[in-house]
Amino acid sequence: MANYIRPIELPDALAALAERKFFVLAGATDFYPAQVGRVTDHDILDLGGVEALAGIERQGDYWRIGAMATWRDLVDADLPPCFAGLKQAARQVGGPQIQNTATIAGNLCNA
């Protein structure tokens, strides 16, 4: 039987990953459609509640794009002009539902 864990704090998520192997979810827009009609026996670690992984922000001389940042977050972010191409690409990812749910990191990991 699969276990489902949805931590709130990053240290709790890291501790769970140190204990055993998990299928890590962010927006889950790729995972759930792939499971239609199948019973999963994967232990699942849902990062959706870990606020420390969300957001896009400037940190000193660089920009941090959190693992839970969605494509919509990227489109809406007040980024410098050098990010224009990335923002344009973000507008092309799926429809509004996918842009609002899918995470940049999750889609990169599944590409």
PDB file as gemmi writes it, atoms N, CA and C in Angstrom:
CRYST1    1.000    1.000    1.000  90.00  90.00  90.00 P 1                      
ATOM      1  N   MET A   1       0.839  -1.183   0.000  1.00  0.00           N  
ATOM      2  CA  MET A   1       0.000   0.000   0.000  1.00  0.00           C  
ATOM      3  C   MET A   1       0.884   1.247   0.000  1.00  0.00           C  
ATOM      4  N   ALA A   2       0.521   2.211  -0.824  1.00  0.00           N  
ATOM      5  CA  ALA A   2       1.308   3.432  -0.952  1.00  0.00           C  
ATOM      6  C   ALA A   2       1.036   4.387   0.204  1.00  0.00           C  
ATOM      7  N   ASN A   3       2.052   5.151   0.561  1.00  0.00           N  
ATOM      8  CA  ASN A   3       1.931   6.196   1.574  1.00  0.00           C  
ATOM      9  C   ASN A   3       1.908   7.546   0.880  1.00  0.00           C  
ATOM     10  N   TYR A   4       1.137   8.474   1.438  1.00  0.00           N  
ATOM     11  CA  TYR A   4       1.052   9.839   0.923  1.00  0.00           C  
ATOM     12  C   TYR A   4       1.439  10.780   2.055  1.00  0.00           C  
ATOM     13  N   ILE A   5       2.441  11.619   1.801  1.00  0.00           N  
ATOM     14  CA  ILE A   5       2.906  12.577   2.800  1.00  0.00           C  
ATOM     15  C   ILE A   5       2.901  13.964   2.162  1.00  0.00           C  
ATOM     16  N   ARG A   6       2.360  14.948   2.893  1.00  0.00           N  
ATOM     17  CA  ARG A   6       2.335  16.342   2.413  1.00  0.00           C  
ATOM     18  C   ARG A   6       2.860  17.250   3.520  1.00  0.00           C  
ATOM     19  N   PRO A   7       4.186  17.357   3.617  1.00  0.00           N  
ATOM     20  CA  PRO A   7       4.773  18.186   4.675  1.00  0.00           C  
ATOM     21  C   PRO A   7       4.526  19.673   4.425  1.00  0.00           C  
ATOM     22  N   ILE A   8       4.647  20.438   5.490  1.00  0.00           N  
ATOM     23  CA  ILE A   8       4.498  21.889   5.418  1.00  0.00           C  
ATOM     24  C   ILE A   8       5.869  22.571   5.471  1.00  0.00           C  
ATOM     25  N   GLU A   9       6.781  21.983   6.200  1.00  0.00           N  
ATOM     26  CA  GLU A   9       8.114  22.563   6.385  1.00  0.00           C  
ATOM     27  C   GLU A   9       9.145  21.820   5.540  1.00  0.00           C  
ATOM     28  N   LEU A  10      10.084  22.546   4.958  1.00  0.00           N  
ATOM     29  CA  LEU A  10      11.130  21.953   4.132  1.00  0.00           C  
ATOM     30  C   LEU A  10      11.955  20.910   4.884  1.00  0.00           C  
ATOM     31  N   PRO A  11      12.363  21.148   6.131  1.00  0.00           N  
ATOM     32  CA  PRO A  11      13.128  20.116   6.844  1.00  0.00           C  
ATOM     33  C   PRO A  11      12.361  18.793   6.981  1.00  0.00           C  
ATOM     34  N   ASP A  12      11.039  18.865   7.116  1.00  0.00           N  
ATOM     35  CA  ASP A  12      10.235  17.644   7.200  1.00  0.00           C  
ATOM     36  C   ASP A  12      10.247  16.894   5.868  1.00  0.00           C  
ATOM     37  N   ALA A  13      10.182  17.624   4.769  1.00  0.00           N  
ATOM     38  CA  ALA A  13      10.240  16.996   3.446  1.00  0.00           C  
ATOM     39  C   ALA A  13      11.596  16.330   3.229  1.00  0.00           C  
ATOM     40  N   LEU A  14      12.657  17.016   3.608  1.00  0.00           N  
ATOM     41  CA  LEU A  14      14.005  16.457   3.451  1.00  0.00           C  
ATOM     42  C   LEU A  14      14.210  15.237   4.335  1.00  0.00           C  
ATOM     43  N   ALA A  15      13.656  15.270   5.539  1.00  0.00           N  
ATOM     44  CA  ALA A  15      13.771  14.122   6.443  1.00  0.00           C  
ATOM     45  C   ALA A  15      13.039  12.915   5.872  1.00  0.00           C  
ATOM     46  N   ALA A  16      11.870  13.138   5.294  1.00  0.00           N  
ATOM     47  CA  ALA A  16      11.120  12.034   4.688  1.00  0.00           C  
ATOM     48  C   ALA A  16      11.903  11.422   3.533  1.00  0.00           C  
ATOM     49  N   LEU A  17      12.510  12.271   2.701  1.00  0.00           N  
ATOM     50  CA  LEU A  17      13.307  11.770   1.576  1.00  0.00           C  
ATOM     51  C   LEU A  17      14.529  10.991   2.043  1.00  0.00           C  
ATOM     52  N   ALA A  18      15.060  11.346   3.193  1.00  0.00           N  
ATOM     53  CA  ALA A  18      16.224  10.637   3.729  1.00  0.00           C  
ATOM     54  C   ALA A  18      15.845   9.258   4.253  1.00  0.00           C  
ATOM     55  N   GLU A  19      14.581   9.083   4.617  1.00  0.00           N  
ATOM     56  CA  GLU A  19      14.121   7.814   5.189  1.00  0.00           C  
ATOM     57  C   GLU A  19      13.869   6.745   4.144  1.00  0.00           C  
ATOM     58  N   ARG A  20      13.269   7.135   3.026  1.00  0.00           N  
ATOM     59  CA  ARG A  20      12.945   6.147   1.988  1.00  0.00           C  
ATOM     60  C   ARG A  20      12.702   6.838   0.649  1.00  0.00           C  
ATOM     61  N   LYS A  21      12.503   6.028  -0.373  1.00  0.00           N  
ATOM     62  CA  LYS A  21      12.290   6.531  -1.722  1.00  0.00           C  
ATOM     63  C   LYS A  21      10.830   6.956  -1.895  1.00  0.00           C  
ATOM     64  N   PHE A  22      10.642   8.134  -2.462  1.00  0.00           N  
ATOM     65  CA  PHE A  22       9.315   8.663  -2.751  1.00  0.00           C  
ATOM     66  C   PHE A  22       9.226   9.081  -4.205  1.00  0.00           C  
ATOM     67  N   PHE A  23       8.024   9.079  -4.723  1.00  0.00           N  
ATOM     68  CA  PHE A  23       7.722   9.762  -5.969  1.00  0.00           C  
ATOM     69  C   PHE A  23       7.355  11.173  -5.538  1.00  0.00           C  
ATOM     70  N   VAL A  24       8.140  12.167  -5.939  1.00  0.00           N  
ATOM     71  CA  VAL A  24       7.948  13.540  -5.474  1.00  0.00           C  
ATOM     72  C   VAL A  24       7.014  14.278  -6.425  1.00  0.00           C  
ATOM     73  N   LEU A  25       5.968  14.887  -5.855  1.00  0.00           N  
ATOM     74  CA  LEU A  25       5.000  15.649  -6.633  1.00  0.00           C  
ATOM     75  C   LEU A  25       5.110  17.126  -6.316  1.00  0.00           C  
ATOM     76  N   ALA A  26       4.853  17.923  -7.330  1.00  0.00           N  
ATOM     77  CA  ALA A  26       4.745  19.362  -7.129  1.00  0.00           C  
ATOM     78  C   ALA A  26       3.328  19.738  -7.564  1.00  0.00           C  
ATOM     79  N   GLY A  27       3.110  20.086  -8.813  1.00  0.00           N  
ATOM     80  CA  GLY A  27       1.763  20.383  -9.298  1.00  0.00           C  
ATOM     81  C   GLY A  27       0.982  19.136  -9.669  1.00  0.00           C  
ATOM     82  N   ALA A  28       1.689  18.044  -9.937  1.00  0.00           N  
ATOM     83  CA  ALA A  28       1.121  16.726 -10.265  1.00  0.00           C  
ATOM     84  C   ALA A  28       0.364  16.693 -11.587  1.00  0.00           C  
ATOM     85  N   THR A  29       0.591  17.674 -12.450  1.00  0.00           N  
ATOM     86  CA  THR A  29      -0.127  17.696 -13.720  1.00  0.00           C  
ATOM     87  C   THR A  29       0.340  16.612 -14.682  1.00  0.00           C  
ATOM     88  N   ASP A  30       1.526  16.064 -14.484  1.00  0.00           N  
ATOM     89  CA  ASP A  30       1.999  14.946 -15.301  1.00  0.00           C  
ATOM     90  C   ASP A  30       1.705  13.609 -14.626  1.00  0.00           C  
ATOM     91  N   PHE A  31       1.774  13.573 -13.313  1.00  0.00           N  
ATOM     92  CA  PHE A  31       1.639  12.315 -12.578  1.00  0.00           C  
ATOM     93  C   PHE A  31       0.231  11.736 -12.653  1.00  0.00           C  
ATOM     94  N   TYR A  32      -0.772  12.497 -12.262  1.00  0.00           N  
ATOM     95  CA  TYR A  32      -2.121  11.949 -12.176  1.00  0.00           C  
ATOM     96  C   TYR A  32      -2.685  11.504 -13.527  1.00  0.00           C  
ATOM     97  N   PRO A  33      -2.518  12.259 -14.610  1.00  0.00           N  
ATOM     98  CA  PRO A  33      -3.001  11.748 -15.899  1.00  0.00           C  
ATOM     99  C   PRO A  33      -2.331  10.431 -16.301  1.00  0.00           C  
ATOM    100  N   ALA A  34      -1.087  10.237 -15.932  1.00  0.00           N  
ATOM    101  CA  ALA A  34      -0.378   8.995 -16.270  1.00  0.00           C  
ATOM    102  C   ALA A  34      -0.878   7.813 -15.449  1.00  0.00           C  
ATOM    103  N   GLN A  35      -1.598   8.076 -14.362  1.00  0.00           N  
ATOM    104  CA  GLN A  35      -2.071   7.013 -13.476  1.00  0.00           C  
ATOM    105  C   GLN A  35      -3.507   6.585 -13.759  1.00  0.00           C  
ATOM    106  N   VAL A  36      -4.179   7.207 -14.708  1.00  0.00           N  
ATOM    107  CA  VAL A  36      -5.573   6.881 -14.994  1.00  0.00           C  
ATOM    108  C   VAL A  36      -5.702   5.395 -15.310  1.00  0.00           C  
ATOM    109  N   GLY A  37      -6.615   4.740 -14.596  1.00  0.00           N  
ATOM    110  CA  GLY A  37      -6.866   3.320 -14.818  1.00  0.00           C  
ATOM    111  C   GLY A  37      -5.847   2.399 -14.185  1.00  0.00           C  
ATOM    112  N   ARG A  38      -4.913   2.952 -13.431  1.00  0.00           N  
ATOM    113  CA  ARG A  38      -3.878   2.132 -12.796  1.00  0.00           C  
ATOM    114  C   ARG A  38      -3.871   2.387 -11.297  1.00  0.00           C  
ATOM    115  N   VAL A  39      -3.587   1.357 -10.563  1.00  0.00           N  
ATOM    116  CA  VAL A  39      -3.402   1.501  -9.123  1.00  0.00           C  
ATOM    117  C   VAL A  39      -1.925   1.776  -8.889  1.00  0.00           C  
ATOM    118  N   THR A  40      -1.634   2.817  -8.133  1.00  0.00           N  
ATOM    119  CA  THR A  40      -0.232   3.143  -7.883  1.00  0.00           C  
ATOM    120  C   THR A  40       0.225   2.555  -6.563  1.00  0.00           C  
ATOM    121  N   ASP A  41       1.427   2.071  -6.562  1.00  0.00           N  
ATOM    122  CA  ASP A  41       2.006   1.583  -5.310  1.00  0.00           C  
ATOM    123  C   ASP A  41       3.202   2.449  -4.911  1.00  0.00           C  
ATOM    124  N   HIS A  42       3.313   3.615  -5.544  1.00  0.00           N  
ATOM    125  CA  HIS A  42       4.385   4.557  -5.218  1.00  0.00           C  
ATOM    126  C   HIS A  42       4.090   5.245  -3.890  1.00  0.00           C  
ATOM    127  N   ASP A  43       5.104   5.390  -3.047  1.00  0.00           N  
ATOM    128  CA  ASP A  43       4.987   6.293  -1.907  1.00  0.00           C  
ATOM    129  C   ASP A  43       5.117   7.701  -2.469  1.00  0.00           C  
ATOM    130  N   ILE A  44       4.201   8.580  -2.085  1.00  0.00           N  
ATOM    131  CA  ILE A  44       4.139   9.916  -2.672  1.00  0.00           C  
ATOM    132  C   ILE A  44       4.475  10.978  -1.639  1.00  0.00           C  
ATOM    133  N   LEU A  45       5.367  11.878  -2.025  1.00  0.00           N  
ATOM    134  CA  LEU A  45       5.717  13.046  -1.216  1.00  0.00           C  
ATOM    135  C   LEU A  45       5.248  14.271  -1.988  1.00  0.00           C  
ATOM    136  N   ASP A  46       4.199  14.916  -1.505  1.00  0.00           N  
ATOM    137  CA  ASP A  46       3.606  16.079  -2.158  1.00  0.00           C  
ATOM    138  C   ASP A  46       4.213  17.347  -1.563  1.00  0.00           C  
ATOM    139  N   LEU A  47       4.933  18.093  -2.368  1.00  0.00           N  
ATOM    140  CA  LEU A  47       5.597  19.313  -1.904  1.00  0.00           C  
ATOM    141  C   LEU A  47       4.696  20.543  -1.956  1.00  0.00           C  
ATOM    142  N   GLY A  48       3.439  20.358  -2.333  1.00  0.00           N  
ATOM    143  CA  GLY A  48       2.520  21.474  -2.505  1.00  0.00           C  
ATOM    144  C   GLY A  48       2.317  22.353  -1.285  1.00  0.00           C  
ATOM    145  N   GLY A  49       2.569  21.844  -0.105  1.00  0.00           N  
ATOM    146  CA  GLY A  49       2.386  22.632   1.107  1.00  0.00           C  
ATOM    147  C   GLY A  49       3.637  23.316   1.619  1.00  0.00           C  
ATOM    148  N   VAL A  50       4.758  23.112   0.950  1.00  0.00           N  
ATOM    149  CA  VAL A  50       6.035  23.660   1.431  1.00  0.00           C  
ATOM    150  C   VAL A  50       6.237  25.061   0.851  1.00  0.00           C  
ATOM    151  N   GLU A  51       5.818  26.063   1.609  1.00  0.00           N  
ATOM    152  CA  GLU A  51       5.902  27.456   1.148  1.00  0.00           C  
ATOM    153  C   GLU A  51       7.334  27.903   0.859  1.00  0.00           C  
ATOM    154  N   ALA A  52       8.308  27.325   1.537  1.00  0.00           N  
ATOM    155  CA  ALA A  52       9.710  27.711   1.321  1.00  0.00           C  
ATOM    156  C   ALA A  52      10.166  27.417  -0.105  1.00  0.00           C  
ATOM    157  N   LEU A  53       9.439  26.547  -0.808  1.00  0.00           N  
ATOM    158  CA  LEU A  53       9.803  26.196  -2.179  1.00  0.00           C  
ATOM    159  C   LEU A  53       9.033  27.006  -3.219  1.00  0.00           C  
ATOM    160  N   ALA A  54       8.160  27.885  -2.763  1.00  0.00           N  
ATOM    161  CA  ALA A  54       7.320  28.661  -3.679  1.00  0.00           C  
ATOM    162  C   ALA A  54       7.970  30.000  -4.020  1.00  0.00           C  
ATOM    163  N   GLY A  55       7.406  30.639  -5.022  1.00  0.00           N  
ATOM    164  CA  GLY A  55       7.757  32.016  -5.322  1.00  0.00           C  
ATOM    165  C   GLY A  55       8.950  32.244  -6.224  1.00  0.00           C  
ATOM    166  N   ILE A  56       9.027  33.475  -6.662  1.00  0.00           N  
ATOM    167  CA  ILE A  56      10.122  33.959  -7.497  1.00  0.00           C  
ATOM    168  C   ILE A  56      10.565  35.279  -6.877  1.00  0.00           C  
ATOM    169  N   GLU A  57      11.840  35.382  -6.557  1.00  0.00           N  
ATOM    170  CA  GLU A  57      12.302  36.597  -5.884  1.00  0.00           C  
ATOM    171  C   GLU A  57      13.761  36.882  -6.183  1.00  0.00           C  
ATOM    172  N   ARG A  58      14.072  38.149  -6.113  1.00  0.00           N  
ATOM    173  CA  ARG A  58      15.469  38.562  -6.256  1.00  0.00           C  
ATOM    174  C   ARG A  58      16.174  38.344  -4.926  1.00  0.00           C  
ATOM    175  N   GLN A  59      17.347  37.745  -4.998  1.00  0.00           N  
ATOM    176  CA  GLN A  59      18.173  37.530  -3.809  1.00  0.00           C  
ATOM    177  C   GLN A  59      19.578  38.020  -4.130  1.00  0.00           C  
ATOM    178  N   GLY A  60      19.842  39.261  -3.776  1.00  0.00           N  
ATOM    179  CA  GLY A  60      21.148  39.840  -4.076  1.00  0.00           C  
ATOM    180  C   GLY A  60      21.334  40.031  -5.561  1.00  0.00           C  
ATOM    181  N   ASP A  61      22.372  39.403  -6.113  1.00  0.00           N  
ATOM    182  CA  ASP A  61      22.701  39.554  -7.528  1.00  0.00           C  
ATOM    183  C   ASP A  61      22.033  38.522  -8.430  1.00  0.00           C  
ATOM    184  N   TYR A  62      21.183  37.674  -7.885  1.00  0.00           N  
ATOM    185  CA  TYR A  62      20.553  36.643  -8.704  1.00  0.00           C  
ATOM    186  C   TYR A  62      19.063  36.540  -8.387  1.00  0.00           C  
ATOM    187  N   TRP A  63      18.354  35.754  -9.204  1.00  0.00           N  
ATOM    188  CA  TRP A  63      16.925  35.511  -9.023  1.00  0.00           C  
ATOM    189  C   TRP A  63      16.716  34.068  -8.610  1.00  0.00           C  
ATOM    190  N   ARG A  64      15.865  33.852  -7.638  1.00  0.00           N  
ATOM    191  CA  ARG A  64      15.512  32.513  -7.166  1.00  0.00           C  
ATOM    192  C   ARG A  64      14.124  32.166  -7.693  1.00  0.00           C  
ATOM    193  N   ILE A  65      14.044  31.088  -8.466  1.00  0.00           N  
ATOM    194  CA  ILE A  65      12.759  30.559  -8.929  1.00  0.00           C  
ATOM    195  C   ILE A  65      12.535  29.284  -8.134  1.00  0.00           C  
ATOM    196  N   GLY A  66      11.579  29.322  -7.211  1.00  0.00           N  
ATOM    197  CA  GLY A  66      11.329  28.194  -6.321  1.00  0.00           C  
ATOM    198  C   GLY A  66      10.819  26.967  -7.057  1.00  0.00           C  
ATOM    199  N   ALA A  67      11.083  25.806  -6.509  1.00  0.00           N  
ATOM    200  CA  ALA A  67      10.661  24.543  -7.115  1.00  0.00           C  
ATOM    201  C   ALA A  67       9.144  24.450  -7.254  1.00  0.00           C  
ATOM    202  N   MET A  68       8.396  25.166  -6.425  1.00  0.00           N  
ATOM    203  CA  MET A  68       6.936  25.132  -6.498  1.00  0.00           C  
ATOM    204  C   MET A  68       6.360  26.295  -7.309  1.00  0.00           C  
ATOM    205  N   ALA A  69       7.211  27.117  -7.910  1.00  0.00           N  
ATOM    206  CA  ALA A  69       6.728  28.225  -8.741  1.00  0.00           C  
ATOM    207  C   ALA A  69       6.033  27.660  -9.975  1.00  0.00           C  
ATOM    208  N   THR A  70       4.867  28.214 -10.286  1.00  0.00           N  
ATOM    209  CA  THR A  70       4.118  27.760 -11.456  1.00  0.00           C  
ATOM    210  C   THR A  70       4.484  28.606 -12.675  1.00  0.00           C  
ATOM    211  N   TRP A  71       4.034  28.122 -13.827  1.00  0.00           N  
ATOM    212  CA  TRP A  71       4.263  28.882 -15.053  1.00  0.00           C  
ATOM    213  C   TRP A  71       3.570  30.241 -14.962  1.00  0.00           C  
ATOM    214  N   ARG A  72       2.399  30.298 -14.332  1.00  0.00           N  
ATOM    215  CA  ARG A  72       1.692  31.572 -14.157  1.00  0.00           C  
ATOM    216  C   ARG A  72       2.487  32.505 -13.250  1.00  0.00           C  
ATOM    217  N   ASP A  73       3.102  31.962 -12.201  1.00  0.00           N  
ATOM    218  CA  ASP A  73       3.958  32.788 -11.337  1.00  0.00           C  
ATOM    219  C   ASP A  73       5.056  33.451 -12.159  1.00  0.00           C  
ATOM    220  N   LEU A  74       5.622  32.695 -13.095  1.00  0.00           N  
ATOM    221  CA  LEU A  74       6.698  33.225 -13.931  1.00  0.00           C  
ATOM    222  C   LEU A  74       6.183  34.335 -14.845  1.00  0.00           C  
ATOM    223  N   VAL A  75       5.031  34.108 -15.467  1.00  0.00           N  
ATOM    224  CA  VAL A  75       4.447  35.120 -16.351  1.00  0.00           C  
ATOM    225  C   VAL A  75       4.161  36.408 -15.580  1.00  0.00           C  
ATOM    226  N   ASP A  76       3.644  36.278 -14.364  1.00  0.00           N  
ATOM    227  CA  ASP A  76       3.233  37.441 -13.569  1.00  0.00           C  
ATOM    228  C   ASP A  76       4.376  38.117 -12.806  1.00  0.00           C  
ATOM    229  N   ALA A  77       5.525  37.474 -12.730  1.00  0.00           N  
ATOM    230  CA  ALA A  77       6.642  38.012 -11.940  1.00  0.00           C  
ATOM    231  C   ALA A  77       7.208  39.286 -12.570  1.00  0.00           C  
ATOM    232  N   ASP A  78       7.621  40.205 -11.726  1.00  0.00           N  
ATOM    233  CA  ASP A  78       8.252  41.453 -12.165  1.00  0.00           C  
ATOM    234  C   ASP A  78       9.750  41.187 -12.345  1.00  0.00           C  
ATOM    235  N   LEU A  79      10.077  40.634 -13.499  1.00  0.00           N  
ATOM    236  CA  LEU A  79      11.452  40.223 -13.791  1.00  0.00           C  
ATOM    237  C   LEU A  79      12.113  41.206 -14.749  1.00  0.00           C  
ATOM    238  N   PRO A  80      13.436  41.273 -14.746  1.00  0.00           N  
ATOM    239  CA  PRO A  80      14.142  42.158 -15.680  1.00  0.00           C  
ATOM    240  C   PRO A  80      14.003  41.658 -17.126  1.00  0.00           C  
ATOM    241  N   PRO A  81      14.300  42.528 -18.095  1.00  0.00           N  
ATOM    242  CA  PRO A  81      14.146  42.194 -19.512  1.00  0.00           C  
ATOM    243  C   PRO A  81      14.876  40.926 -19.960  1.00  0.00           C  
ATOM    244  N   CYS A  82      15.959  40.559 -19.303  1.00  0.00           N  
ATOM    245  CA  CYS A  82      16.691  39.362 -19.737  1.00  0.00           C  
ATOM    246  C   CYS A  82      15.853  38.087 -19.581  1.00  0.00           C  
ATOM    247  N   PHE A  83      14.731  38.153 -18.860  1.00  0.00           N  
ATOM    248  CA  PHE A  83      13.849  37.000 -18.684  1.00  0.00           C  
ATOM    249  C   PHE A  83      12.692  36.987 -19.683  1.00  0.00           C  
ATOM    250  N   ALA A  84      12.667  37.915 -20.626  1.00  0.00           N  
ATOM    251  CA  ALA A  84      11.545  38.038 -21.559  1.00  0.00           C  
ATOM    252  C   ALA A  84      11.297  36.750 -22.339  1.00  0.00           C  
ATOM    253  N   GLY A  85      12.341  36.104 -22.808  1.00  0.00           N  
ATOM    254  CA  GLY A  85      12.180  34.858 -23.556  1.00  0.00           C  
ATOM    255  C   GLY A  85      11.583  33.750 -22.709  1.00  0.00           C  
ATOM    256  N   LEU A  86      12.006  33.661 -21.457  1.00  0.00           N  
ATOM    257  CA  LEU A  86      11.470  32.651 -20.547  1.00  0.00           C  
ATOM    258  C   LEU A  86       9.998  32.924 -20.250  1.00  0.00           C  
ATOM    259  N   LYS A  87       9.650  34.189 -20.054  1.00  0.00           N  
ATOM    260  CA  LYS A  87       8.253  34.547 -19.807  1.00  0.00           C  
ATOM    261  C   LYS A  87       7.388  34.251 -21.033  1.00  0.00           C  
ATOM    262  N   GLN A  88       7.926  34.513 -22.219  1.00  0.00           N  
ATOM    263  CA  GLN A  88       7.190  34.217 -23.448  1.00  0.00           C  
ATOM    264  C   GLN A  88       6.963  32.712 -23.568  1.00  0.00           C  
ATOM    265  N   ALA A  89       7.974  31.922 -23.278  1.00  0.00           N  
ATOM    266  CA  ALA A  89       7.829  30.462 -23.317  1.00  0.00           C  
ATOM    267  C   ALA A  89       6.796  29.992 -22.294  1.00  0.00           C  
ATOM    268  N   ALA A  90       6.775  30.612 -21.117  1.00  0.00           N  
ATOM    269  CA  ALA A  90       5.827  30.223 -20.068  1.00  0.00           C  
ATOM    270  C   ALA A  90       4.384  30.424 -20.518  1.00  0.00           C  
ATOM    271  N   ARG A  91       4.146  31.422 -21.344  1.00  0.00           N  
ATOM    272  CA  ARG A  91       2.790  31.676 -21.855  1.00  0.00           C  
ATOM    273  C   ARG A  91       2.330  30.584 -22.818  1.00  0.00           C  
ATOM    274  N   GLN A  92       3.267  29.817 -23.351  1.00  0.00           N  
ATOM    275  CA  GLN A  92       2.950  28.780 -24.332  1.00  0.00           C  
ATOM    276  C   GLN A  92       2.726  27.403 -23.708  1.00  0.00           C  
ATOM    277  N   VAL A  93       2.937  27.276 -22.417  1.00  0.00           N  
ATOM    278  CA  VAL A  93       2.802  25.978 -21.744  1.00  0.00           C  
ATOM    279  C   VAL A  93       1.337  25.736 -21.423  1.00  0.00           C  
ATOM    280  N   GLY A  94       0.717  24.783 -22.120  1.00  0.00           N  
ATOM    281  CA  GLY A  94      -0.655  24.399 -21.825  1.00  0.00           C  
ATOM    282  C   GLY A  94      -1.629  25.559 -21.833  1.00  0.00           C  
ATOM    283  N   GLY A  95      -2.799  25.303 -21.245  1.00  0.00           N  
ATOM    284  CA  GLY A  95      -3.819  26.330 -21.091  1.00  0.00           C  
ATOM    285  C   GLY A  95      -3.733  26.944 -19.707  1.00  0.00           C  
ATOM    286  N   PRO A  96      -4.686  27.811 -19.383  1.00  0.00           N  
ATOM    287  CA  PRO A  96      -4.665  28.472 -18.075  1.00  0.00           C  
ATOM    288  C   PRO A  96      -4.641  27.508 -16.885  1.00  0.00           C  
ATOM    289  N   GLN A  97      -5.376  26.398 -16.976  1.00  0.00           N  
ATOM    290  CA  GLN A  97      -5.399  25.458 -15.857  1.00  0.00           C  
ATOM    291  C   GLN A  97      -4.018  24.876 -15.598  1.00  0.00           C  
ATOM    292  N   ILE A  98      -3.322  24.517 -16.661  1.00  0.00           N  
ATOM    293  CA  ILE A  98      -1.975  23.951 -16.519  1.00  0.00           C  
ATOM    294  C   ILE A  98      -1.007  25.033 -16.052  1.00  0.00           C  
ATOM    295  N   GLN A  99      -1.081  26.217 -16.620  1.00  0.00           N  
ATOM    296  CA  GLN A  99      -0.176  27.300 -16.219  1.00  0.00           C  
ATOM    297  C   GLN A  99      -0.337  27.651 -14.746  1.00  0.00           C  
ATOM    298  N   ASN A 100      -1.551  27.547 -14.225  1.00  0.00           N  
ATOM    299  CA  ASN A 100      -1.814  27.884 -12.826  1.00  0.00           C  
ATOM    300  C   ASN A 100      -1.431  26.772 -11.858  1.00  0.00           C  
ATOM    301  N   THR A 101      -1.240  25.561 -12.350  1.00  0.00           N  
ATOM    302  CA  THR A 101      -0.991  24.406 -11.485  1.00  0.00           C  
ATOM    303  C   THR A 101       0.389  23.794 -11.683  1.00  0.00           C  
ATOM    304  N   ALA A 102       0.791  23.636 -12.931  1.00  0.00           N  
ATOM    305  CA  ALA A 102       2.062  22.966 -13.229  1.00  0.00           C  
ATOM    306  C   ALA A 102       3.242  23.786 -12.722  1.00  0.00           C  
ATOM    307  N   THR A 103       4.200  23.107 -12.134  1.00  0.00           N  
ATOM    308  CA  THR A 103       5.393  23.800 -11.658  1.00  0.00           C  
ATOM    309  C   THR A 103       6.487  23.740 -12.713  1.00  0.00           C  
ATOM    310  N   ILE A 104       7.283  24.775 -12.741  1.00  0.00           N  
ATOM    311  CA  ILE A 104       8.401  24.837 -13.680  1.00  0.00           C  
ATOM    312  C   ILE A 104       9.352  23.675 -13.415  1.00  0.00           C  
ATOM    313  N   ALA A 105       9.707  23.479 -12.155  1.00  0.00           N  
ATOM    314  CA  ALA A 105      10.640  22.404 -11.794  1.00  0.00           C  
ATOM    315  C   ALA A 105      10.073  21.037 -12.142  1.00  0.00           C  
ATOM    316  N   GLY A 106       8.795  20.822 -11.870  1.00  0.00           N  
ATOM    317  CA  GLY A 106       8.181  19.529 -12.175  1.00  0.00           C  
ATOM    318  C   GLY A 106       8.199  19.229 -13.658  1.00  0.00           C  
ATOM    319  N   ASN A 107       7.870  20.231 -14.482  1.00  0.00           N  
ATOM    320  CA  ASN A 107       7.888  20.017 -15.921  1.00  0.00           C  
ATOM    321  C   ASN A 107       9.300  19.805 -16.443  1.00  0.00           C  
ATOM    322  N   LEU A 108      10.275  20.497 -15.885  1.00  0.00           N  
ATOM    323  CA  LEU A 108      11.662  20.277 -16.300  1.00  0.00           C  
ATOM    324  C   LEU A 108      12.126  18.870 -15.928  1.00  0.00           C  
ATOM    325  N   CYS A 109      11.717  18.397 -14.768  1.00  0.00           N  
ATOM    326  CA  CYS A 109      12.113  17.046 -14.337  1.00  0.00           C  
ATOM    327  C   CYS A 109      11.484  15.966 -15.203  1.00  0.00           C  
ATOM    328  N   ASN A 110      10.300  16.225 -15.748  1.00  0.00           N  
ATOM    329  CA  ASN A 110       9.602  15.224 -16.553  1.00  0.00           C  
ATOM    330  C   ASN A 110       9.824  15.391 -18.047  1.00  0.00           C  
ATOM    331  N   ALA A 111      10.580  16.398 -18.438  1.00  0.00           N  
ATOM    332  CA  ALA A 111      10.803  16.647 -19.869  1.00  0.00           C  
ATOM    333  C   ALA A 111      11.685  15.572 -20.474  1.00  0.00           C  
TER     334      ALA A 111                                                      
END                                                                             
